[in-house]
Amino acid sequence: MTQIVKRAGGLSRHSPDRNYFLSGEFLDELFSNNVEIADAVYNRILENLRAAGILTAFKKLYEARRYNEARKELGLDKLRPVGAFAFKDRGYVTPGGFVMDDVGISKYNERGSGFDIAFPHPIAVTGQYEDVATGDRAYKIEFFDNGKLSAFACEAESIASVQAIIKLTGRGVMVHALNATALIEFLGAFINSNKERLPLEKSASKLGLHGGEFLPYAENVLLNADESSMPVLKAVHEKGDYETWRTHMEAFCENPIFRANLAASFASPLLEVMDKQIFFLHTYGKAGVAKTTMMECCLSVWGDYRKLKNDWNATPVGIEQMAVALNNIPMGMNEAELLSPNSKTFKSHSEFIYMFEGGQTRLMGAKLGGFQRRGYWKSICLSNGENSLHTNESREGEQNRVIELYTDEPIFGDFSIEKIKDLITQNYGHAGREFVENCKNYDLDYLWNESRETFENHATGKQAANMATICVGCFLMYRIIFKKSEEEAYKQLVDMEIELYKFLKKPEDIDISAKAIMFISDWLTQNRAKFATKTKSKITGEEKPVQQVIHDCYGFVDEDEKRAFVLPSVLDMALMERGYNSKKTVRDMRDRGVLVCIENNRNTIQGYCLVTKASKKFYCIKIDSI
């Protein structure tokens, strides 16, 4: 090594030895012992190389050679590079400026000091996916860790920023704040270098029907969603013995309440197929009749009920995202009493019903302008509780969207609930696949229209349509799942119509205005003491107040004409406090002849108040008409 130092001492820009110091022969001589000695010699001749004007060029050659020599000393040169083994053999190209081997990914140092370890294990992009619904792009990531090859799919955004890519630690990728930038740079360069080599496949981020194929049963479409949604998507699969499950479910269907719920579970995907409206099937009754177990059986049609079941104590955003992920798979909502207006859940059952029936997430703005993409679903919601979802003030639209079944008898009779839960924990998911693959072989519209005609003269249009959908599900359930003849399946459809008819809501049952008028009648009776009484004197025939109210006067009653004159502000407030729309109620009272209107068809009339001795406007209500 002393000879090298002496020879370098005479270097200058005009020295004939300049080219020798840039040759492979010199590097062989320099690294003939070990890297440590080569480093010592390099530091001693540094100024001589600078004087000769070859320091920058020599640095690049030296660091590249030093990297390889250091690997030899560690024995790493005997390992086959992973890039060649797992990726290069498949035609993928490692981008320039990077080296990939068993150590990981090394990046050339821009300062000219050679290659630095940029990432602790080999990783590459080996495929790309396009969402069949949105067109969004996702990538297949493969990586080696401890000699094991792992793979997963992630959205393009997940490898585009430091904040997003760090979340890949949950997938087993050893990325952190210090190496995240280098990994983003490498994966981006890898994609650009291998665009034509990355196969493009179809993917979807939610279950259900997509372009004629039903997920997760379509073999050529990959389910790919964010990490929080994947457990729900993976819950829809088959496990255990189908025949055991089928035999027990058919036995349970002897109970009409169970039969209706199981039929609704099968019917849920039909909403998309037949383009029908979303609705609720709510079963309520006293505790202890196994309503929850019934719901779990219905969800076992599709997969693991434990991951598909939800309860009412959930945030609106959480419910929306769950509904989007399930898409056409039924939504199971357990224990309606868990809804608490004081928590961050829905304020009322009514709010939940209208949200879910809308079939889409709420409209929200994006940080960079525009709108966030909305999610959509179309399914039946199966719910249960000890009470009805409705109150006397529930709106007509809300009641139209819900079919309610009441039961106070044990749904499973003498069957052991513990054994049923064990049954559906060990056996599930087979029926959903068979149903989806075979329901298209039947004339669904014919069955639906025929069943709807049974209900349409006795129910509102929506109630009739929703019940017809359940009946179609019942027919297909017996035909496809329980292997009954077409004649027997049709008999079950008719029996289902008869059972549902018992729970039918007639138009007059959900007439919110009729309920409001009945409330007004009770309110007038309850507050009679707050109304003055107007009558004529039997002696003089003069009108006079027999009873006067000094405080909180609500108006007066004409006993001879059987009319109540009510101050508008008082009645409007009373209606509003009970959840009724005062304008709609008053308008309907007028249309039904309950309200007296004189001037220009207005809802109020001008009258003389015997208490205040002044002219005021009143609602004039015919007492004998309410």
Sequence and secondary structure as in RCSB ss.txt:
>XXXX:A:sequence
MTQIVKRAGGLSRHSPDRNYFLSGEFLDELFSNNVEIADAVYNRILENLRAAGILTAFKKLYEARRYNEARKELG
LDKLRPVGAFAFKDRGYVTPGGFVMDDVGISKYNERGSGFDIAFPHPIAVTGQYEDVATGDRAYKIEFFDNGKLS
AFACEAESIASVQAIIKLTGRGVMVHALNATALIEFLGAFINSNKERLPLEKSASKLGLHGGEFLPYAENVLLNA
DESSMPVLKAVHEKGDYETWRTHMEAFCENPIFRANLAASFASPLLEVMDKQIFFLHTYGKAGVAKTTMMECCLS
VWGDYRKLKNDWNATPVGIEQMAVALNNIPMGMNEAELLSPNSKTFKSHSEFIYMFEGGQTRLMGAKLGGFQRRG
YWKSICLSNGENSLHTNESREGEQNRVIELYTDEPIFGDFSIEKIKDLITQNYGHAGREFVENCKNYDLDYLWNE
SRETFENHATGKQAANMATICVGCFLMYRIIFKKSEEEAYKQLVDMEIELYKFLKKPEDIDISAKAIMFISDWLT
QNRAKFATKTKSKITGEEKPVQQVIHDCYGFVDEDEKRAFVLPSVLDMALMERGYNSKKTVRDMRDRGVLVCIEN
NRNTIQGYCLVTKASKKFYCIKIDSI
>XXXX:A:secstr
 HHHHHHHHT  TT GGGTGGGSHHHHHHHTSS HHHHHHHHHHSHHHHHHTT HHHHHHHHHHHHHHHHHHHHT
GGGS  HIIIIIGGGT    TTEEEETTEEEEEETTTTEEEEEESS EEEEEEEEETTT  EEEEEEEEETTEEE
EEEEEGGGGSSHHHHGGGGGGT    TTTHHHHHHHHHHHHHHTGGGS EEEEESS EEETTEEETT TTEEE  
 TTTHHHHHTSS BS HHHHHHHHHHHTTSHHHHHHHHHHHHTTHHHHHT   EEEEEE STTS HHHHHHHHHT
TTS HHHHEEESSS HHHHHHHHHHHTTS EEEE GGG  TTTTS SSHHHHHHHHHHTB    B TTSSB    
B   EEEEEESS S  TT  HHHHHTEEEEE  S TTTTS HHHHHHHHHHSBSHHHHHHHHHGGGS HHHHHHH
HHHHHTTTS HHHHHHHHHHHHHHHHIIIIIS   HHHHHHHHHHHHHHHHTT   GGGG HHHHHHHHHHHHHH
HTGGGEEEEEE TTT  EEEEE  SSS  EEEETTTTEEEE HHHHHHHHHHTT  HHHHHHHHHHTT EE  ST
T S EEEEETTTTEEEEEEEEEGGG 
